[in-house]
Amino acid sequence: MVERDLGRDPLSAAELEALFRGRDPRGFLNTRNETYRKLNMKERPPSPRATVRLMAQEPNLIRRPLTIRGAALVAGFDEEALLRLLRS
């Protein structure tokens, strides 16, 4: 298991693009983040490309924890999804 503190060692835009390949990064936004609310992202969601750029600039926009196993990715604490991930 590898842990990474995104506050101290943020993901680059290239890492985020690879992480979200085939997925819409907007589904991984932290809706409780001040920047999310300030930019009114709920009513005016950014494009996927802009989302990645914003996440690279402001790591707290990424819903955490991010749990990755192979190609599977779970964002936030979703007990059922995490259990499925562990069983796979």
Beta strands, then each sheet from edge to edge (+ up, - down):
strand 1: 66-69
strand 2: 72-75
sheet 1: 1+ 2-
end
